[in-house]
Amino acid sequence: MRRSQGFTLLEVMIALGILAVALVALLGLRNRDIALEAYARDLTRATLLARGMVLEREAGGAPELGYSEGDFGADAPGFVWRRQVTPFLAELIGDRVREVRVTVLWGERDREDGRVEVTRYVEAG
């Protein structure tokens, strides 16, 4: 008897199984890529918001000592900020230099998806 040159049913089923596993893995990688892209976008936006807030406060003079928080309103929904202003090395140089620490957070209120912190040192006038 002569052997035919085609594929057997078993060989076709094994090839389809390997293909199915590979496609599921690739789909999982694509979903992870989408999540990482969204996180990178939010991280960049939060960094720009924090830097803008520090520079805005610096342009208005040295900020008052203390803690404050708020959100960015309709400009950046889902992002909130916290600002802590403390004297820097007060025991050595007095109250001339202030540390301004701005933290921008995003995500749900009960769980933070991300956080960016920017620190700047400002001379009090």
C-alpha positions in Angstrom: 0.0 0.0 0.0 1.2 3.5 -0.9 1.3 6.1 1.9 -0.6 9.4 0.9 1.1 12.7 1.2 -1.5 14.7 3.2 -1.8 15.6 6.9 -3.5 13.3 9.3 -6.4 14.5 11.5 -4.2 14.2 14.6 -1.5 16.5 13.0 -4.1 19.1 12.1 -5.6 19.1 15.6 -2.2 19.5 17.2 -1.4 22.4 14.8 -4.8 24.1 15.7 -4.1 23.7 19.4 -0.7 25.3 19.1 -2.2 28.1 17.1 -5.0 28.7 19.7 -2.5 28.9 22.5 -0.3 31.4 20.6 -3.3 33.6 19.8 -4.5 33.7 23.4 -1.0 34.7 24.5 -0.8 37.4 21.9 -4.2 38.8 22.9 -3.1 38.9 26.6 0.0 40.9 25.6 -2.1 43.3 23.6 -4.4 43.9 26.6 -1.3 44.5 28.8 0.0 47.0 26.2 -3.2 49.0 26.3 -3.1 49.2 30.1 0.5 50.3 30.1 -0.2 53.0 27.5 -3.1 54.4 29.6 -0.8 54.4 32.7 2.0 56.2 30.8 -0.5 58.8 29.6 -1.8 59.5 33.1 1.7 59.6 34.5 2.8 62.2 32.0 -0.3 64.3 32.6 0.1 64.1 36.4 3.8 65.1 36.0 2.9 68.1 33.9 0.1 69.1 36.3 2.5 68.9 39.3 5.2 70.9 37.7 2.8 73.5 36.5 1.4 73.9 40.0 4.8 74.3 41.6 5.9 76.9 39.0 2.6 78.7 39.3 3.0 79.0 43.1 6.6 80.0 42.7 5.6 82.9 40.3 3.2 84.2 42.9 6.0 84.4 45.5 6.9 82.0 48.3 3.8 80.1 49.3 2.5 80.1 52.9 3.7 77.3 55.2 1.2 74.5 55.7 -0.8 71.8 54.0 -3.5 72.2 51.3 -5.3 69.9 48.9 -7.8 70.1 46.1 -8.6 69.0 42.6 -8.0 70.4 39.1 -11.7 70.7 38.3 -12.9 70.1 34.7 -9.4 70.7 33.3 -8.2 67.3 34.7 -11.0 65.2 36.1 -9.9 62.3 38.3 -6.7 64.1 39.3 -6.2 65.5 42.8 -3.3 67.4 44.4 -1.8 67.8 47.8 0.7 70.5 48.7 3.0 70.6 51.7 5.1 73.7 52.4 7.7 73.4 55.1 10.8 75.4 56.1 14.0 73.9 54.7 16.9 73.6 57.1 15.2 76.1 59.4 17.7 75.4 62.3 20.6 76.4 60.0 19.4 79.1 57.7 16.1 80.2 59.3 12.9 80.6 57.4 14.5 81.8 54.2 14.1 78.7 52.1 10.9 76.7 51.8 10.4 73.2 50.5 7.3 72.9 48.3 6.2 69.3 47.8 3.3 68.8 45.4 1.7 65.4 45.0 -0.7 64.6 42.2 -2.8 61.4 42.5 -5.2 59.8 40.1 -7.7 57.0 40.1 -10.6 56.1 42.3 -11.0 57.7 45.7 -10.7 54.5 47.6 -7.7 53.2 45.6 -5.0 55.3 44.0 -3.9 54.2 40.5 -0.9 56.4 40.5 1.1 59.1 42.2 3.6 61.7 41.2 5.5 63.9 43.6 7.5 67.0 42.7 9.6 68.9 45.2 11.0 72.4 44.7 12.9 74.7 47.0 11.8 78.4 47.0 13.4 81.4 48.6 11.0 83.3 50.8 11.1 87.0 50.0 
